[in-house]
Amino acid sequence: MSRTVLAIDVGSTKICAIIAQIENDNSISITGAGTTKAQGLKKGSITNIELASRSIKTAVEDAKRVSGSDVKTAIVSISGAYTKSLNSNGIVNIQTKEISFKEIERVMHTSLYNANIPNEYEVLHALPYNFKVDDQDFIEDPLGMNAARLEVETHIITTQKSNLNNLRKAVQGAGVEVENIVLNSYASSIATLNEDEKELGVAVIDMGGNTSNIAIHSGNSIRYNEFLGVGSNHVTSDLSMALHTPLNVADSVKLTYGSLLTPSNDLIELPVIGDEESTHEVSLEVVHNVIFARVEETLMILAQFIDKSGLKDQMGAGVVLTGGFSKMEGIRDLAVATFGSMPVRLARPIEMDGLFDNLRDAEYSSAIGLVMYSAHPYTRYEIDVNKRVRHTNEAPTSHHSVNFNVGELEIPVAPSEEIAAAKMVSLEASKKEKKSDEASSFSKFWNWATQLF
């Protein structure tokens, strides 16, 4: 039985909503999509809840109209702004000498417990990058192994609680409940990376309208993530100031003549800012120099992030550029020069059924990644924003789910297809049934006793 999912990518310049059908074998078919200009957001963060809700509602309603389905819950992206990351580790003893899903769940929660997370921050993702069974390092999947001790090292991504709550409020204001929240650079990497790149180590840079997000993968998991509040709109602002022309004209110049390749000496006529009836001539060489300076500066800062991560030597696959800003002509060559002759690839989202032509663009990588995350968790194990341990073999959340409350949210918890997890969930369920039976028996006895006396 297939299930319908709604993914909402809350970007710095646009909101994209995608509705997809996910089959039991996790194959995806996109049935609807809607895109609208982002309002009430600055650098990817909510600055006006009412305006943001309106933008989200417009995109969602457009997607529902195309799809013909009414989805009430969504998986939503969150900007890397105001995120902090740290590494932690956990160790547990294995009493039964065989590692079940319960032990993996326990060791991951232990690593989360050991992390020094500030009070005003909430966990977005806890991603294990190294499992250690007894003294053996870098175990891909410890499930079912014989061991006396299990260790894990995790990369934990946190964001400010206020940032998370404002995003939830904005989405709820659009009439949709938030089922899960995923970091946008994580979602972009899901939609663009292949298995070899994940294995060799790679940096994914999502260059958007007002922001650039970087996530470095090594050991099949994110090891480092960073945020830069610069995007293609900053090129527009630079052009507007340098050419003394209105922003909308500067944007047209960027889209028409924006290139990092050899400039031309041709002249173009542009209106003057503040006096749009008069015009002046500008050389395309000036346009090229302004664009080149901004893009080069942006790439240099991103190169510094890679150096700061300490993972440069583990990036055998180099850098993958995606996002709308990455479509600028000549950006790959400049990136190769800036990143020190590393391999650089320009990436679009992975192909899938029903992918509309406009969604094949690099700027939709994050939105497509959200849909793929709904179908199949990306890392082998992870703790998501709902504090739930996800794993690649879990059953779809819409089937045989158990609900529990985290704050005001009711979270569906899917049992694993792995035997250990299935046993755990059924055990929990039977305990609850037993407790409720005991409670009802006691209340019957109490009623009978009170009637007697």
N, C-alpha and C positions, 0 to 999 in steps of 0.2 A: 504494500500500500504506500503510495507516494505521499509526500507532505509538501506544503507550500511555505516558503520562507520569504521574509521581507528584509532586505538589507538597505540601510540608510548611511551613505557616506557624507558626513558633515564636513565639507571642505572649507577652505578659507575664502574661496570665491564662488563656489557653486555647491548646491545640495543635489545629490543623485540618489534616487530610490530605485531599487531593482527587485522585482518579484520573480521567484524561480520555483520550479517543481523539482524536488529531489526524490529520486526513486530509492528503493531498498538497497540497491547496489551502489548508492551514493553518486549515481550519474545525475548530471544537472541539465535542466532545460529552462532557459530564460523565457518568461511569458509576458513580462511587462517592465517598462522603465519610464522614469520621469526625472527631468532635470530642471532646476530653476536657479536663478541667481541667489547667492547667499546674502541674507540681510540679518542684522543683529549679531554679526560675528566679526571679530578682528583677530587676525593671525591664528585662525582656527579655533578660537575660544569664544564662548557666548558672552556678548556684551549687552544684549537686549533680548530677554527671554520671549517677549511677545512677538517681536519681529522674526526671530529665529523660528518660533513655532509656526508662524504663517508660511515661511519659506519651506519648512519641512512638510507642512500639510499640503502645499501646492504640489510638491514633487511626488509625495505619496499618492495623492488623489489621481495624478496623471498616470502613475504606474498601475494603480488599481483599475483605471478606466481601460487601459490597453490590455491588461491581464484578464479582467473580468472576475477577479477573486477579491474577497474581503479579508485581509489579514490584520489581526489585532496586535500582534507582537512583532518586534523587530530586533535585529542585531545591528548595532550602531558603531560607527568609527569615532575615535576621539583623537584630537591633535596631540602631537608630542610636546606642545607647549605646557609648561608647569609640571612636567614629569621629572621624576628622579629615579635613578636606577642604582641598585646595589647587588652585591653577590653574597650568598649565604650558603651554609651547608647543614646537613642533618645526618645523624647516625642512629640506627636502631638495631637491636639484637633480634635474631630470628629464632624463636622458640621451637618452631616445628622443623627447622633446618631446611625448609623449602619456601622460597619467596612467592607469596601470592599477591594479588592486587591489593589486598588489605595492608601488607607490609610496605608496598610502594606508596600507597596513600599516606601511611603513617610517617614514612621517612620524609616525604615532601612537605607534609604539614609541620614536621619537626624543623625543617630548614626555614620554613616561614616563621615559626615561633622564635627561632634563634636570631632572626633578622632584626636589626635595630631600625624599625620604621617609625618616623615621627607621627605624633597623634593626629596632625591635620592632614595626613596622607592616607590614601586607600590603595590597596594592591589591585593592579590591573591584570598582570600576568606574573606567574612564577614558573619559569621555564628551566627544566633540568638540562645541563649540558655535559654532565659527567656522572654516571652511576659507577659505584665501586663495590664489587662483591668480594668480601674478605679483603685480600690485598691486590685484587686484579682491577686495573683501571680501565676506563672508557668502555664499559659494557653497553652495548646498544640497547638491549632490552633484558632486564634482570628477571622478568616474570618466569616462574617455573624452575629457576636455578637452585641448586643446593648451596646453602651458605649458612654461616653462623652470624654474619654481620652484613648490613647493607648501608652504604653511605651514598649521599647525593650532593652535588654542587649545583646551585640554582642561580639563575639571573632573574632578579625580581624588579619589575617595572611598577612604579607607584605614581599616582597623580594626586593633586590636591582634592580633598573631599568636596570642597565648594565647586570646583571645576566639574567634577563628576555629577554632583547633584543638579547643577544648572543645566547640564546636558540632558539629564533624565527629565527635568521639568519641561524643557523645551520640546522634547519628543512627546511627552505625555500631553502637553498642550495641543499637539497636533492630532490627538486622539489615538495614539499608539503607545502600548506598553513596551518598556525596554526589557528584552530577554537577555541580552548579553552585550558587552562593550569590548571592542578590540582596538588596540593601538593602530593608527592608520598606516604607519610604515611596516608594521607586522603584516597587515592585510595586503599591502602592495607586494611584499616579498612572496606571499602565498601565490599571488596571481602571476608572478613574473619569473620566479626561479625554477631551474630544472634540477634534477637529482645530483648531477655532477657538480654544479656550482655550490649546492649545499654541502656536499662532501668535501670539496676543496677549500671552502671558506670564501665569502664574498661580502661586499658592502652594497646594500640596496639604498639608492638615494632617490626619494620621491620629491621632485621639484614642482611645486604648485604655483598658485597665483601670488600668495603672500607668504608662503612658508616652504622650507625645504627640510625634510626629515630623513635621517640616516639610520639604518639598522645594519649592524655587522653580524653575519652568521658564521659560526665556526663550530664544528662538531654537531651539525644538524640542528642548531638552536641559536637564538639571538644571544649574543654575548655583550653587545654594547648598542646603545641607542642614544641619539642626540637630536636636538631641534635647532633650526636656524630660522629666524623670522624674516627671511628674504625670499622673494619669488619674482615671477615675471612682471608683476605689477610695479615693482620697483624700477624696472627698465622703462616702463611707461612714464613714471614720475620723472626719471632722469631726463628722458627725451623731452618731456613737456617743459622742464626748466631750461635745458640747454638750447632748445629750438624756439623758446618763447611762444609756444603754441598750446591751445587747450588740450586737456587730458584725452578727450575722445579722439582728437586728430592724432595725438602722439601714439595712441593705441593702434590706430589704423596704419600709421607709418611703421610701427614695430611689426605688425602682422604682414604688411606688404613688402617691406624692404629689410626686415630684420634678418641679418645674416652675420656670421662670424668669419666668413670667407673673405677673399680679397675684395676690398671696396671699389666702387665705381666713382668716377668724378662727375657723374650726371647731377643736374640740379632739379630739385622739386619745389613747387610753390606751396606755401603753407599759410593759413590765416594766423594773425597775431593775437596772442592772448589779451583779452580785455577790449580789443578792437577788431572783431572778426570780419569786418567788411574790408579791411586792408590786409594785404598779403606781403610776404617776403620770400626770397629764394634761399634755399638751404642745400648745401652739397651733401650727397649721399655718403661721402667720406666722413663727414661730421657725425651722421647718424650711426655709421659703423663704429666709429671710435667710442661714442657714448655707450652703445650696447656692449662692445667688447670689454670696456673697462669694468662695467657692472658684473657681467657674467664671469670674467676672470677673477674678480674679487670674491664673488660667491663661491666659486670652485676652490679657491685658495683656502677659504675658511673651512670648507668641507674637508679639504686635504689635511688641515690641521686637526680636525676631529679624528680622522683616521690615525694620524700620528699619536694623538693623545690616548687613543683606545689601547695602545700597546699590542694590537692584534694584526698590525700590518703584515708581519711575516707569515700569518696564518690565512692570508687572503689569496690563495692560489688562483682563484677565478677572477680576481680583480674587482671591478666596480660595475654595477648594473644601474643605469640611469632610466628613470621612468617619470611619469607626471607630465603635465602640459608644457612646462618650461623646457623639458628635455627635447621638445620637437624643434627647437631653434636650429636652423641650418648651421652646420659646422661645429656644434657643441661637442660632438664626440672627439674630434681632433684636438680641441682645446683642453678637454678633460684628460686625454692621454698625456699631453704635455704637462698639465698641472699636477696630475697624480703620480708623476715619476715613471712614465712608460709602463704603467700597469695596463692589463687588458681592460677595455671599456666596451660595454655592450649597451645599446639602446633597446629598451624592452617595452613590449605591449602586453596586454593581458593574454593569458593562455586561451586558445580557441575552445568553444563549447557550443552545445546545441542552442539554437535560438538567439545567438549573440547578434544583436542589431549592429548594423554597420558603424553607427556613431559610437557604440560602446567598445569598438575595437581599438580606439585611440588610447595612447599612453596615459591620458588624464583620468581614465576610468579604472586604472589598475587597482586602486584601493577598494572601489565599490565591488568589482568582480571578486577580489580577494575575500571580502566579507561573505559573499555567497558561498565561496569555496570552503571557508571556515565553518559555515553552517552544515555543509555536507560531510566534512571530514576534518577533525582537528589536525592542525598542521604538524605540531611536534608529537612524538610518540606519547608523551605524558605532559600535562601542564595543569596548573591551578588557575582557573579563570577569575573574573571579577566577582563572581558569586561564591568564591571560596570552594568551588567544586573541582575535584580532580578529574580532568578530561583525559581520554586515551583513545588511540586510533581505532580500537575494536569495539567501542561502546555502541550499544543499540541506539537508534534514533530517539531523540528526546520525546517525541510525540507518542511513542509506544511504550506501554507498560511502565509509565513513569511514576515515581514517588515524589510527593511535594513536601518541601519544607520552607520555612520562612527565614529570610535574612533581612532584618530591618523591616521595611514595608513591602519588600518584594517577595512573591511566592515563586520559588525556583523549582522547575521540574528536574528531577534527577533520574537519569536513565541508567538502568542496570547494564552491566557489562555483558558482552557475549562470551567473555572469558569465564570459565567455570567458577573461579575464585570469587570474582565480583558478583556473579549471579547468586552464589551461595550467600554472600554478604548481604545483598539487598533482600533476598527472601527471608534470611534470618531476622533482619531488622523488622520486616513486615510482620513476620510471625510473632516477634516479641510484642509489637504494637497490638496485634490482635489479641494476644494472651492477656496483655495489660487491660485492654478494653473489656474483655470477657470477665476478668477478675473484678474490674470496677463495677460492671453491671450486676454481677452476682452479689457484691457487697451492698449495692444500693437496694437490691430486692430484699436482702436480709434486714437491712436497716428499716425499710418501710414496714416489714412484717413485725419487727421488734417494737417499733413505735406504736403500731396499732394494738399490740398486746398490752403494753403498759400505758 
